[in-house]
Amino acid sequence: MTLRRKTLLIIAGTFYGVIILLFFISSNILLESYTDLEKQSVQRDVERVLTAHSQELSNLETTAADWAAWDATYHFVAGHNEEYIRSNLTDNTFTALSLNLMLYMDTSGQIVFGKAFDLKKKEEIPLPQSIPEYLAGHDFLVTHKDTESSYAGIIVLPEGPMLIASNPILTSEDEGPIRGTMIMGRYLNTTRVDKLAEITLLSITTYDFKDPRVPPDVSAARSSLSAVSPVFVQPLGEEAIADYTFIEDVNGLPALMLRVDTPRDIYHQGQSTIFYLILTIIGVSLAFGLVTLLLLEKQVLSRLSHLSRSVSDIGTSGKISARVLVPGADELAKRGATINGMLGALEQSEAELRDSEEHYRLLAENATDVIYVTDLNLKFTYVSPSVTLLTGLSVAEAVSLVTG
C-alpha cells in the first residue's frame, strides 16, 4: 500500500470517527437539552391553563360575593320578596353571568329559592336532585361560621363537574348576622373548556379523575400523578406532546384530569439544529480534510515521492555521481542531504576502488612471477601475462594445460 493511500485512509478514518462521535454527542446532549426545554414549555402551558381556571373560579367567587353581600338579597332571604325574583333572577341574568345555578338557602340549610338554567338552550330547567344531595353531604358549603367565610371550587355531579362559589348572605356593608348562604354554579362542560382553550390558545381536554374509561395515556398519567409530582409529561408521537395534571374539588381531593396537548415545535427545532450542525461539521471537516491533503501532498508526499524517484533513477542508471534535489530545511531536506552524502561517499569509494584495481593490475602485469586468481571451485579467473615470458605459452594455453 502506498504512503498516499495510507495517509488518505488515516485521514478518512479520523474524519468519519469524528463525525460519528459528534453525532452521538449532539444526539445525547443537545437533543436531551431540547427535550428538557420542551417539557418546561409544556409545564408552563399547564400553568397557564390552571391560572385561567383559577381566574374563572375567582370571577365566579367575586360575583357570588357581590350578590350575597347585598341588602336586597339580605331582605329577600328573610321575606321571600317576589319582586326580587322578577327583577334579578331572570333568564337574562343567568345568560349575562354564564350561570347554570343560583341557590338561596336560609340558616337551617333549606333552599329558599333555587333555579337551574341551560345556557346552550337559554332556558330554565328543573333543579337536579343531585345538587341538594351533594350539599347535604357537604354541609360546610351551606353553613358559614363567620362573615369572612367563603368556598369556591369544583364539585363532581352525575351531570358533570361544576364550578361553585358559596358565600354567607350579609348586608351591603358585609355585616351580619348571617341570614343564610348563596351559591352560584357553572358547569365545567365542553363549552367552558373550549373557552379556556380559546383564552390560552391551547388544546385542552378534561376527564373525570375516577372514570375507568379514560384513554390509556390518561390512565398511565393518572397512576404517575401525586401531590409530590402533580405534573406528568409524555410525548404522544413525533407531532405532539401532552402534559397531565389534576384539579382538586372543594374537599381538596383530585376531581378532574387535565390534559394539555402541544405541538412538538421545540423538539423539531432541536432535530433541525442537530441536522444542520452535522451538515456544518461535515462541510467543515471536508474542507479541512481537503486542505490537509493538499498541504500534505505539497509539503510532504510530493517531495517524498520526488526523493524516492530520484534515488530509484540513480540506482537504475548506476550514476552515483548524480545527486537528489530536496529543497527546504525540514526532515525530508535533511534526508536528501544524507542520501547525497552517502552517494558522495560511494562515489569516492568507487574512485578509490578503481585506483586500487588499476594499481594491482599494473603490478600484476609487470611482475616477473606468475600471479593467478581462482574462485571457490578452483577455476582460474585471472592469470598474469608473465606466464607467457616464463613458458612461452599464451595465457589461455597455460590455463588449458594446467586444467587439462
JOLINKA-V180470 format. One record per pair of residues at least 4 apart in sequence whose C-alpha atoms are under 6 Angstrom apart, sorted by the first residue. I is the first residue (numbers start at 1). GAP is how many residues later the second one is. D is the distance in Angstrom with one decimal. If there is no record, write none. Layout:
BEGIN
I,GAP,D + I,GAP,D
END
This chain:
BEGIN
8,4,6.0 + 9,4,5.9 + 11,4,6.0 + 18,4,6.0 + 22,4,5.9 + 23,4,6.0 + 24,4,5.9 + 25,4,5.8 + 26,4,4.9 + 27,4,5.2 + 28,4,5.8 + 31,239,5.9 + 34,236,5.7 + 38,228,5.7 + 47,4,5.9 + 54,4,6.0 + 61,104,5.0 + 64,4,6.0 + 65,4,6.0 + 65,102,5.9 + 68,101,4.6 + 68,114,5.9 + 69,100,5.7 + 69,101,4.5 + 69,102,5.2 + 69,103,5.0 + 69,105,5.6 + 70,101,5.2 + 70,102,4.3 + 71,100,4.8 + 71,101,5.2 + 74,96,5.9 + 74,97,5.9 + 75,4,5.9 + 76,4,4.8 + 76,5,5.1 + 83,4,6.0 + 84,4,5.7 + 85,4,4.9 + 92,4,5.9 + 94,4,5.6 + 94,5,4.8 + 99,86,6.0 + 99,87,5.0 + 100,16,5.4 + 100,17,4.7 + 100,85,5.7 + 100,86,4.9 + 101,14,5.8 + 101,15,4.6 + 101,83,5.5 + 101,84,4.6 + 102,12,5.7 + 102,13,5.5 + 102,81,5.8 + 102,82,4.7 + 103,10,5.8 + 103,11,4.4 + 103,79,5.6 + 103,80,5.0 + 104,7,5.9 + 104,8,5.3 + 104,9,5.0 + 104,78,4.8 + 105,4,5.6 + 105,5,5.3 + 105,6,4.4 + 105,7,5.1 + 105,75,5.4 + 105,76,5.1 + 106,4,5.6 + 106,74,4.1 + 107,73,4.4 + 116,8,5.9 + 116,9,5.5 + 116,11,5.2 + 117,6,5.8 + 117,7,4.4 + 117,8,5.4 + 118,4,5.4 + 118,5,5.4 + 135,4,5.8 + 142,39,5.7 + 144,5,5.8 + 150,16,5.7 + 150,17,4.8 + 151,14,5.7 + 151,15,5.1 + 152,12,5.6 + 152,13,4.3 + 153,10,5.6 + 153,11,5.7 + 153,96,5.7 + 153,97,4.8 + 154,8,5.5 + 154,9,4.6 + 154,95,4.5 + 154,96,5.6 + 155,6,5.7 + 155,7,5.4 + 155,94,5.7 + 156,5,4.3 + 157,4,5.7 + 161,26,5.9 + 161,27,5.5 + 162,24,5.4 + 162,25,4.1 + 162,26,5.2 + 163,22,5.4 + 163,23,5.1 + 164,20,5.5 + 164,21,4.3 + 165,18,5.6 + 165,19,5.4 + 166,16,5.8 + 166,17,4.5 + 167,14,5.7 + 167,15,5.5 + 168,12,5.8 + 168,13,4.5 + 169,9,5.8 + 169,10,5.4 + 169,11,5.2 + 169,12,5.3 + 170,4,5.4 + 170,5,5.5 + 170,6,5.4 + 170,8,5.7 + 171,4,5.3 + 188,4,5.5 + 190,4,6.0 + 197,4,5.4 + 197,5,5.0 + 197,6,5.8 + 197,7,5.8 + 203,57,5.7 + 203,58,5.3 + 204,55,5.9 + 204,56,4.8 + 205,53,6.0 + 205,54,5.2 + 206,51,5.5 + 206,52,4.7 + 207,49,5.6 + 207,50,4.9 + 208,48,4.8 + 209,46,5.3 + 209,47,4.6 + 209,48,5.2 + 218,4,6.0 + 225,4,5.7 + 225,5,5.3 + 226,4,5.2 + 230,15,5.7 + 231,13,5.7 + 231,14,4.9 + 232,11,5.7 + 232,12,5.1 + 233,9,5.8 + 233,10,4.5 + 234,7,6.0 + 234,8,5.6 + 235,6,4.0 + 235,7,6.0 + 236,4,5.4 + 236,5,5.1 + 239,24,5.8 + 239,25,5.5 + 240,22,5.6 + 240,23,4.4 + 240,24,5.0 + 241,20,5.8 + 241,21,5.4 + 242,18,5.5 + 242,19,4.5 + 243,16,5.7 + 243,17,5.3 + 244,14,5.6 + 244,15,4.6 + 245,12,6.0 + 245,13,5.3 + 246,8,6.0 + 246,10,5.5 + 246,11,4.5 + 246,12,5.6 + 247,7,5.7 + 247,8,5.8 + 247,9,5.2 + 248,4,5.2 + 248,5,5.0 + 248,6,4.3 + 248,7,5.1 + 249,4,5.5 + 249,6,5.3 + 273,4,5.9 + 281,4,5.8 + 282,4,6.0 + 285,4,5.8 + 286,4,6.0 + 288,4,5.9 + 292,4,6.0 + 293,4,5.9 + 295,4,5.7 + 296,4,5.1 + 296,5,5.9 + 297,4,4.6 + 297,5,5.3 + 298,4,5.7 + 300,4,5.9 + 301,4,5.9 + 309,4,6.0 + 310,14,5.8 + 314,4,5.6 + 314,5,5.6 + 320,23,5.8 + 320,27,5.9 + 323,17,5.7 + 326,7,5.1 + 326,10,5.8 + 327,6,5.9 + 328,5,5.5 + 329,4,5.5 + 331,4,6.0 + 346,4,6.0 + 349,4,6.0 + 357,4,5.9 + 360,4,6.0 + 363,4,6.0 + 364,20,5.8 + 365,19,5.7 + 365,20,5.8 + 368,18,5.8 + 370,14,5.8 + 370,16,5.5 + 370,17,5.5 + 371,12,5.8 + 371,13,5.1 + 372,10,5.2 + 372,11,4.2 + 373,7,5.8 + 373,8,5.5 + 373,9,5.0 + 374,4,5.0 + 374,5,5.0 + 374,6,4.2 + 374,7,5.2 + 375,4,5.4 + 387,4,5.9 + 388,4,4.7 + 388,5,4.9 + 388,6,5.3 + 393,4,5.8 + 393,5,5.8 + 397,4,6.0 + 400,4,5.6
END
